[in-house]
Every structure is written in C-alpha cells, then in structure tokens.
Amino acid sequence: MFVWLFLIQHRNNILYLVESFQTVIIVGETGCGKTTQIPQYLLEAGWAAEGKVIGVTQPRRVAAISVANRVAEERGALLGHEVGYTIRFDDCSDPHATRIKFLTDGMLVREMMADPLLKKYSVLMLDEAHERTLYTDIAIGLLKKIQKKRRDLRLIVASATLDAKKFHDFFNLNESGDPNKDTCGILTVEGRTFPVDVFYTVSPVPDYVKATVETVMKIHETEDDGDVLAFLTGQEEVEKVASLLQDQARSLSRYGMKKHLRILPMYSGLPYAEQMKVFERVPSSVRKVVVATNIAETSITINGIVFVIDCAFVKLRAYNPSTAIESLVVTPISKASASQRAGRAGRNRPGKCFRLYTEEDFEKLPASTVPEMQRTNLAPVILQLKALGIDNVLRFSFLSPPPAQTMVQALELLYALGGLDHYGRLTDPTGVRMAEFPLSPMFAKMLLESGNFGCSKEIVTIAAMMQIQNIFVVPTNQKKAAAREHRKFAVAEGDHLTMLNVYEAFIKHQKSSQWCQEHFLNYKGLLRAVTVREQLRRLMNKFKVPRTSSEGDPDVILKCIVSGFFANAARIHHSGSYRTLRDDRELHIHPNSVLFGEKPPKWVVFNEVVQTSKYYMRDVTAVESSWLVELAPHFYKQAKHGSLASKRSRVL
C-alpha cells in the first residue's frame, strides 16, 4: 500500500519529535495513514512497555471501531486483545493485554473521572482534532492541565487542516520567549493525493436531493469506472436518495446496462454491520455509490472513490442561549469542509467533485465551521468538569471559549436538576451520581429519581430505548404495512411509553429477529437497547436505586420523566402548534412521533428539537400541567425576566 510507504519516510521524524517535545502537532490530510500507522510506530518504539497504553481518540464511534479493526488486522492480532477500542456502552479492550486503544474523545474524558492523571497512558493521540467536537475541545483543555503535572505524558494532536498554529500556541508551555525551550513541535505530512477537478452548477439548485440522484445517474451513464460518494445532511435524506437510486438501478438492469450500481447508505445511526459494507470491495462490473452524511468527510476513508457529489449543507447541533433550545439545524458547510469533501475523490487516482451550488455561492461560505463548544448546550460538559474537580469552570482553559450566556444557562439547568448547589458546587450524592451516567443530565436525573416514583424497571428501559435511533423501520415500498404494524405499539401518552411497549414485546417474543421483521422493527437496534439497558441497570444497582415496577400504572412513569425533562415543556397554542413554557417559542410535533396527526395533548415534554422547515419536538410525551409545578417548583420560581415566573399563573 502506497499510503504506508508514504508515511514511513516520516517515521523517524515522528518518533524523534515525540521523544523531544511534550506535544507534537501533526498536520496530514485525511487518508495519509497517520491514524493507523503512528500508533504502531509508537508501539514498536517501546512506548507501550511496562504495561503502558497508547491511546488514540476519535470524534466518532464508527471511526474508533473501523480503525481499531484495521490496525488489529495489520498486526495479525485479535481485536480486543493487543489492539482494542472503547466507545459508549461497548468496551472491546482488555485492561491487561491492550497496548493500543482507540476510544471516542467522550470516553477519554469519562476515564479521567476514575484516573484524573490518565496514569496508564504513555502517549495520547487526539485524532481528527480539526473537527473541534465538544469532547475533543474538553479533552484538549484537560490534557493541558494534566501535562503540567505529568511531564512524561506525550500528546500528539493530529489534524487534517492547517489550524496547527492555534494548537501550537495553546499547548506550548514555554513562556521564556526562547524557541529552543518550546514544549510543542509541528510536523506537516504531505498527503498522497491526486488532482481533483471541481465542477459547479451554472445556477442554484432548487432541490439538492433530486439533483444528487440525477448527478449519480449522469456519472454512471457517462463517466469511466470509479465509485461515487454523495454527501447529504441526515439519515432521512440518505435513505431517500438511496431508495430513489435503488429504483433507478433496477430499471437500468432491466434494460441490460452492463455495469450495475450498488447503493450503500452511511450514517452514524446505521447498524454496525451495515456501516462496514461501505468498505467492502466490489467486482469490476459494479459501481459502488456511497450515500453518506458528513461522517465520511474526514472520519473514515473509503477506497475506490473517484467521484464526489457535494450538496453544500450539513446538519449541526446549535444551541440558542436566548431560547435555551438546542436543535439540529441544516446549515451551509464551510470552505474547509468543502475542500475536505472534494479531497475524498483524489485518493487513488485523479477524481472529480460535483458541487451542487454555484462558484459564487462557494465564495460566500464561511472559512471554517464554528467549534461545537460555541454552539451547544454545555450542561453535560459542566457537570463532568465539576466532577473532575474543576470548580471554576469559567476559568477553565478553553481552546475556543463558549458564550457566557450559554455557560450561565447550563449552570441554571444543573441547579434546577439538583446537580449543583446554590454556590455552584457539585451536590453529593445527586450531582456526583448524575456525572457518572454516560447520558445527558436530564436522563441521569430521571433514572436516579425512578426509585422514588416506583418505576425504575420501566424508566431504565425507556432511557435505553431513547439512545437508539430508528427503532421503527419504514421500507419505501411498504410504508402502509409498516405504519399499520407500528400503530399496534402506540399509546395515547406518547413516544416514551410506546418505546417501552416495543421493548417489552421484543423481550416477550424471545428477542426474535423474525418477529422484528414482521413488525418492521430494527432488530440490531433492539439488541443494542438490551446491552445499554444492562449497563444502566448496573449503574443503578451501584447507586442502590431500588428495583421497582409501576405494575402498569402509566402516571408514575410520566411523572418520573417530568422530573428529568421539566425544562423541555411546551403547551398547545390556539394556532394548533406548541409554545415552549420558557419563552413562548413555536414548536411542532415531529412527523415520526406517535402523537403526530392525533388530537394534540394540552401539555407535553420532549427530549430534543430538530429544525428543518420548522422546529420539531422529538420523543414527545403528554403530561399534566400540575406535575410541572409539583415536581419543579424551583424551576418556575427561579425564573429570570420573561421565563416562567411571570407566567406562573398561566401554568396553573
């Protein structure tokens, strides 16, 4: 493989820099082999001697798993032994045998809770640091603190873009002004890429989903061999394009087109075995078309891609501090993302990138994406920082400091949930326990309260089910049949209890895959819910939350949900839509909710908001307004101007 040979020239440079500097920034294009090769160089150079571990963080779970698989394969080792991975709810590593461990950046931060100085690691490599995900940034800040206490800990920050200077200035502990005393070095590894021709549209595209399908078909009919990678914003679009292409591919094979199309979707909620299909080789008579979200932008490298189609949009988390709503928003990509996407076409030979936008619009794109830290709800992060002993979160060393209002809001929410006291300190036991759950503070609070409400068995099931995307499967050609089957599980109270019904029926039918198929349910997803539930159950036992069942009484379950999610409450408005209680923001029930199209309940709580054409509430449950006042009086009292205090009379 030319990729390895290519990096080998830098092997000694890399090892020399790691030896000489506490932190090394490596700039190398995605796919230059840095993720798979550098950990092996370090292992061979003795960095994992005496039981030490080389840790490599990835922003995404699929990348942690696929890279660990690849490295284990190259070393001829069994995955989970010398080479392993750890992601949320799935630990495939051996505490004694694993020498190279791939993990998500969120898991690294969790490990600090048990081992604040990360003593078992000799080197940590933060991969894909340019993605600037929330936990990458938190890990960066925490590692800077750890390095001051552990001069022997080496850090490699690997980035695909040229923001090396920012990382260098952040990690360089040299204050003397003498460059010879720098503690941080930079190495640039040239990527082995081929030229990519970029094509723009002449005029703006009205519907990029339709345009993507047309462009794939045009490539297939007119271009030479080579696989296609099309970028879209989310699972629904990916599935839609995949099924439209499937229909086109069928009609082509009927007309005897020699080359077949193999359409493969790729997004983070896809079951693992399906995700792995994109890496499989295809016979020369087949053209592979991968329809993906931005997961394929930098996290994974798919060989054989020659054509890229870029829709110019991405779905990002965005938190609005003035409304306290975090939503998933479809937004234009940055120039940096656009060039990453185009670069995927030039990995094996010269390629082509078809941008479904005009060159003029490209020039208007922002230079880079706003770091997640500056556009997300910070409650989970602040809770974890407090649990790690960082009391003054405002003075924490952030690579890109978040807006002050977002920090204040997170502190207010944690106080309302009982995780912080009025001095802003972590409460014991509630706050300490909330921080230990690998879930958001709202879910953690709901789980911890479930014993008091006498429904811990049901709540732990609901929490596990809410971590799985797309339990209901809707094949394009069987929409009516699927809807009919799904309706059998639906209950008037809403999505949470519906998911409880699905899980209990799955267990009752001995976890049968046949039964799942008949009822259009995601079998793999349900199996995952079983493992997630088991892990949450163990934590509940650890915290001595009594095992109780509501014995069929829905109200205690609903009240328990309110005890965690009272901040996400909305009431029906005479216009037919919903309004948030905090600031009268307009919301709608998501079309995938069982409450969609039914008689709308007067009061609801929800898990999250997704923004497409409107703001939609996902995972919605009907509640009584009296429960909100009863279970969260502090939240209604502690309101600032314009939030619940002034509307208290209306709540009653």
N, C-alpha and C positions, 0 to 999 in steps of 0.2 A: 504493500500500500504506500503510495507516494506521500500520504499525509504524515506517516510516522517518520519516514526518511527525512522529511522536510523539517520536522521538529528536532530530530536527533542532532542536527548541527548546533542547536541551541542548548543541548542537554548540559554541557559543562558550564555554559554561561549561567543557566538557571541555578544549578547546584552551587556555583560559586557565590551568586547573589544571595541565595538563601542562607549560606554559611556566613556571609559578611554583614547582611542587614537584617534588622528585626522584621521589616516589612518589605515585600517586593511587589511592585505593581507590574502585571504582565498584560500588555495590550496585544491582542491577537484576534484576527477575525474568527467568527464562529466557524467551526469545522476545521480549524488548523491542527486539531488533535490535542490541544492543551488540557482539556478535561480528562481525557483517557490516559494520556502519556505522562504528564507531570507527576501525578501520584505514584506511578510505577517507578519513575526515576528516583523519587524520594525514598521509596521502599528499598530499591536496590542500593541506594547510597547509605543505608543504615539508619534512616530517620525513624523507623518503627522498631528499633532494637529495644531490649529490656521492657517488653510489654507495652511500649508506647503506641499510639494510634495516629494515623494520618487521616484527618477529617476533611471532606470536601463538601461544601454546601451548594445546593441548587435551589433556585427560587421555586421550581415546580416539582411536584411529586413524580410526574411521568419521566422527567429528566433524571431524577435521582435513581429511579428503578432501571431505566434503559441503559444508563451509563454504567451502573454497578454490574448489570448483566454483561455488558460488553467487556469490561475490564476483567471480570471473573473468567470469561471465555478466553480472553487473550492470555491469561495466566494459567489456563488449564485448571482452574480451581472451581470448587463447588460454591455457588452463590450462597452467602450466609456464613461462610467459614473465613477464609483469609480476606475475602472481599465481601462486604455486606452493605445493607442500606437500612435506614430508619426513617419512616415517614409517619405522619399522624395515624394512629390506630394500626400500624403494621411495622413490626420490628423484625427485620431479617438479618440479624447480625449476632455474633457470639461474643459475649463480654470477655472471654479469654483468648479466642483464636483470631478475631478480626483485627487486621492490621491497617486496611484501607476501608474507611467507612464513608459512604455517601449519605447525606441527610439533607432534609429541607432546612432552610435558614430558620424557620419557625421552631423546628425540633432542636436546633443548636441552642437557641435562647432557652427552651424548656430544660435542656440538660444543665444549663448554668444554675438552675434552681437547686439541683442536687449537688452540683460541683461548681461553685462560683468561679474558681480559677481554671476550670477545664483541665485539671492536672493530668488526665490520661492522654491528652493530645500533645504531640511534639510540634506538629505543623498543622495549620488550618488553611485551607484554600477556599476563599469565597469566590465561587464561580458565577459568571453572568452578573457581575456586580453592577454593570451598566443598566440593568433592568430597574434598579433602585426600588425594589419592592419594600414594603413596610418592614419586614423582618430582616432583610439584608441591611437596611439602614440602622435598625436597632442593634443587630449583631456588630456592625461596624463601630458604633458608639461604645458598646460594652467591651469589645476586644481592645479598643484603645486603652480603656481603664485597666483591663487585665494585663496588658503588656507592661504597664508601669510597675506592676507587682511581680510579673514573671518575665524577666529579661530573656529567658531561654525559649519562650514560645515564639515560633516563627509564623508569620502571616503572609499568605500570597493572595493578592487581590487580582482576579482575572477579569478583564473587561474587553468587550468587543469594540468599544468606541473610544475616542480619544479624550475621555474626561480624566485621564491619568493625573493631570496636574492637580485637580481638585482632591483626588485621593492622596496624592503625594503630600500636599500641604497639610492635609488633615492628620496623617499618620506620622509625619516627620517630627520626632520629639527633640530635635536639635534646635536649641534656642541661641546657640553661640554665634550664628552668622557664618561659621566656618564650614563650607560644604564638605570638607573631609570628615566632619563629625555627624553627617546625616545618618539617620537610622532607617531611611527608606530609599530603595533604589527602583529604577524603572527599566523595563526591558520591552522592546517592541519586536514582536514576531510577525514577520510579513506573512499574510495568508497566501496559500497557493490557490489563487482564483483566476478564472479566465474572464475575458471581457464579456460584458452583458449589454446587449442593445436595448435601449429603453424606448418604448412607443407610448405616445399619449393619445387621447381621443381628441377629435377636432372640436367637438362641442361637449358640454357637460352631459353626463349620463343620467337619465331620469330614474332608472331602476337598476341598481348595480347587481341585484340578484339575477335578474333576467340577462343582463349584459355578461355576467360571469358565465352562464350556461352557453350563451351564443359564442363567446370567445373560446371556450374549451372546444366546442364543436368545430369552429373555424380552424383552430390549431390542428385538430385531429384530421380534418379533411385536407389541409394544405401544407402542413409542415412535415419535416422529416421526423425520424424516430426521436424519442425523448419523453420523459414523464412530465406531468403538469402538476404544479402546486398552486391552488387558488386560495387566497385569503379572504375570509368573511369575518363578521363580528361576533357571532354567537352560535350556540348549538342549533337553535331553530332555523337560522339561515343555512347552516352547514347541512342539516338534514334535508331542507327544502331543495337546495341545489343538487345534493347527492341523488335525491329521488327523481328530480327532473332529468338529470343526466342519465340515470338508470333507464328511464323510459326511452330517451334518445338512443342509448346504446343498444337497447333491444331492437328498435326499429332498424337500426343500421345493420345488425347482424342478420335480420330478416332479408335485407336487400343484398346480402352477400359481401359486405365490406370485409376485406381480408383481415385488417388489423382490429382487434377487439379492444374495448375500453374496460378497465377495471376501476370502479369508483370506490374510493375509501375515505370515509369521514374521519376527522381527527379533532377532538376537543377534550378538555380535561375531565368532563363527566362521563366519558365513554368507558365501558368496562376495559380493564387492562388488556385482556386477550385481543379485543378489537383494536386497541391502540397499537399493539405490536404488529398488526397486519401491515401497517404502512412501511415497515422496514423490510418486509419480505421481498425477495427478488421475483420478477415476473418473466415469463418466457418472452422471446423476442417478438412473438406475434401479438403481444398485448401491450397497450399503452396504459400506464398507471396514472390515475388522476386523484391526487390527494386534495380533499376539500377541508380546509383547516381554519381554526381561529388563530390568533397571534401566538399560540403555543408553539407553532412551527417557525416563528420568526427568528428566535435565537436559541431556544432551549434544546431543540433536537435537530439532528442533521439527517436528512433522508437522501440516500444516494440515488443518482439517476435523474434528478430533477434538472430539466433544461429550460422549461417554460414556467414563468411565474405570472399570475394574474393578481393584481392588487386593487382592492375595491376602495382604498383610501380611508377606511374607517376602522375603528377598534372599539371594543366595549371596555370601559374602565369604571372602577369604583370612584364615586365622587361624593364627598360629604359636604353638605351645605350647613355651616355653623348657624346661620340665621334661622334655619327651619329645623335644625337638628335631625335632618333626614339624610341617611346615606343611601345612595341609589346606584344602580348600574346604568351608565349612560353611554350611548353610542356617540362617538366623537371623532373628528378628523385625526388621522395619525400625524406624527411629527416627521420632519425630513429625515431624522436619524432612523426612524422605523422604516420609512420608505426605502432608504438605501439598504438596510438590513434585508428587507423582503426581496429587493432586486438581486442582492448578492447570492441568494439561495439558488439562483439559476446558473451561476458560473462555477459550480463546484467541480464538475467532472469534465466539462468542455464549454466552449463559448455558448452563451444562452441568450434568451430574450425575455424581457419583462414587459408585460402589457399593463399599463396603468389606466384604470377606468376613470381618468379625470384629465383635465387639460393641463398643459405645461404652466399656464398662467396660474391655475389653482395650486399646482405644486409649489410655486414660488411663495404662495400665501401661507403655506403650512408652517406651524411653529418649528423652531430648530430642534427642540427635544421635548420629550414627554415630562410633565410635572411629576416629580418623585411622589410615590404613593403616600409617603409620610405627610405631604402637604395637602392631600385631598381625601383623607379617610377619617373614620370615626376612631379616636385614639383610646377609647375606654379599655379595650383588651390589653393594649400595649402599656398603658399607665399602670394597670393592675399588675402586670408582670414586672415592670420596673420596680414598683413598690415592693413586690415580693422578693426581688433580688437585693433589697436593702437600699435602693436609691430613693431616698425620701424626697429630695428636692428635684422633682422631675423637670422643673423649669430650667434648672442649671445643667441638665444632662447634656453631654457633648453630641449634639445632633449634626450630621453632615449637612442637612438642609432643615433648619428649624421649622416646626409646624406653626400655623397661625395661632396666636394667643387665645383667640376665642374658642377654637377647637379644643385646646387644652382645658380651658375652663369648663366647657360643656362636658367633657369626659369626666372631669373631677366631680361635677354636679351629679351626673348619672351614677357614678360609682358610690357617691354618698347616699343617693336615693335608694340604691340597691342594698345598702348596708355593708358595702365592701370597704369604705373609708369612714373614719370618724370625723367630727367637725374640725379637727386640726389637720385633716387630710392624711392621717396615718392609716395604714392597713389595719383593719379590725381583726381581732383574734377571737373566735375561730373563723367567722364568716369570710372575711376578706382573704385570709390565708388559704382557706379551702377553695374559694372561688378561683384563685390564681392557679390552683393545681389542676383544675379541669381543662382539658385541651379543647375547650369550647368558649364561645363568647360569654362575657359576664352575665348576660341575661339568661342564657341557657343554664349556666352554673348555678345561679340563684334559684331558678325553677327546680333544678334537681335537688339542691340542698333543702329546699322547703317541702319537697314532696312527702317526706316522712310525717311532717306535721299535718298535712292535708289528708294523710291516709291513702295515698295513691302512688307510692314510689314505683311499683312494678309497671304501671301504665306510663308514668312520666318518663321513665328511663327508656321505654320503647319509643315513645314519641320523639325524645331527644335524638335517639339513634337514627330513626327514620328521617328526621329533618336534615341529617348530614348527607343523605344520599340524593343525588339528582335523578330526576326522571324515573320514579317507581312505575308510573303508568307508561306503557309502550303504545304508540299510535302509528301503526304502519299506514303509509299513504293510501294504499289500496283497500284498507279495511277500517276506515275511520268510524263508520257507523257501528260495526260489530264491536270495536274496541270500546266506544263510548257506552254501548249497552252493558258490556261486562263491568266496566269501571263503575257504572251507576249502582251496581249491587253493593258496593262497599261504602257508598257515600252516605253521610249523615247530615242532618239539618244544621248541626252545630258548627260544621266547617271542616277544614283540611286536617287539623291535628288529630281529631278523633277518627277521621276517615283513614288516615295513615295507621292509626292504632288497629283499626279493623283489618286492614290489609295484612299487617304483620301477624296478628293473632290467627287469621285464617291460614296464612302461609305455614305457621308452626303446626296448626291443627291438621294440615294436609301433609305432614311429614316433610316439609321443605321440598316438595316435589317440583321438578323443572317442567314436567308435563302439565301440571296444574297451572303453573305460571303462564305457560304458553297459551293454554285455553282461555285464561282470564286477561291476556295481554299485559302481563306484569314483568318487570325486569328481574329475572331470576338472579343474575350475578349481583345486582344492586341489593336485593333482599338478603342474600348470603352475607354481603358486606355489613348490612344493618345488624345481622346476628353477631358478628365479631365486634362491631363498635359497641353494641349493647352490652356485651360481656365485659369489655374494658371499662365502660362507665359503671357497670354493676360493681366491679372490683373496687373502684374508687369510692363508691357509695358505702360499700362494706367497711373500707378503711376509715371512713368518717362516721361509721356507726349510724348511718341513716337507716331507720327501721324498714324492713321489707313489709310493705302493706299493699293491699289491693283495694280499689274503690268498690269492688263487688258490683260492677255495673252501674254505679251512680256517676253520671257524667259531670254533675256540677262541681264536685270536689276537684276533678281533673282540670276543668275550665278555670276554677279559682286559682289553682296552683300555677297554670300558665300565666294568668294575670299577675301573679306575684313576681314573675320574672319580666314580663313584657308590658307592664303598665305604661311605660313611656311610649310604646308604639300603639297608641289607642286612637281610634277615629270614630266619628259618629255620622249618621246619614244626614244629608243636606236636602232641602226641599227640591233641589235641582236633580236629585237622583244619584249624584256622586257622593263621595265621602269627604269629610274635612277632618284634618288632624286636630286633636284636642289642644296641642301646644300652641299652634299659631295659625289654625284655620287654613292649612294648605290643602288644595284639592287633590284627592286620591281616587283611584278606581280599583275594583276587584279584578285581579288578573284572570284572563280567559281560561287559564288552566285550573283555576280554583273550583272546588265543587260548589261554591256559593255563587259562581258566575251564572247569570241568567235566572237565578231563583229569586224569590221575594227577598229583597235586601234586609238583613237584620239591622236593628237600630244602632247597635254599638258593636264594634269589632276590635280585636287586637291582631297584629300581624308580625311576621318575622322580619321581612325586608321589603324594600321598594325597588322596582325595576323601572327604568324610564326608557320607553321607546317613543311612540307618538304621544303617550300620556304617562303620568306617574301611576304605576300599577302596584298594588299590595300583593305580595306573595305569601302563601301559607297563612290563611286568614281564619279566624275563629270568632263566632258570635259570643258576646259576653253581656252581663248585666251592668248598667252604669253604677249601681250601688256597690258592686265589688271593687270598682276602681277607687272609690272614695274610702271604702273599708280597708282595702289592702295597701293603699299607697297615700294615706292622708298627708304624709310628709312631702310627697312629690307635688301635691296640689297646693300645699301651703308655701313651700319654699320657692314659689314661682317668682320670676322676675317680671318686669313690665310686659304685658301682652301675652304672658303664658297663663298657666291655669288658675292662679289666684283670682285674677279679675273675672274668671269665667266660672268660679266655683258654684255660684248659684245656678248657673246653667247646667252644670254637671248633675246637680241634684234634680 
